[in-house]
Amino acid sequence: MRSRYSAFCLGKVNYLVETLHADKRQLDDVAILKQSIKETQWLGLKIIRHKIQNQEATVEFVGFYQDKPIGQLHEKSRFIKQDGKWLYIDGEQLPTIKLARNEQCFCGSGRKFKKCHATD
Ligand SMILES: [Zn+2]
């Protein structure tokens, strides 16, 4: 999950396609991913919970991206392990979350949210 997020930030499209489950790959994956990476500036990632059961895992996370106000991708993703590699299957989109003003900011600055990326 974190490695896929880093790949998004760094624009490593091939890695993203390789870690996509074979059944879910489309011919236009690379073009779609390139477009999405060009348009989105990711600021941080917050893992809310994850569960691993045998060869399957779910990860609920929120990815934050530059927008006004800050954009959120809140998703519960499903992964499956094949030949020792976790592959992304699909994700369920969830509503945006509210951040507590005193919690650490998602961007990794080490500062409180209210003193960093909070806009109000
Ligand atoms: Zn911040």
Boltz pocket constraint, residues with backbone or C-beta under 6 A from the ligand:
constraints:
  - pocket:
      binder: B
      contacts: [[A, 105], [A, 106], [A, 107], [A, 108], [A, 109], [A, 113], [A, 116], [A, 117]]
      max_distance: 6.0
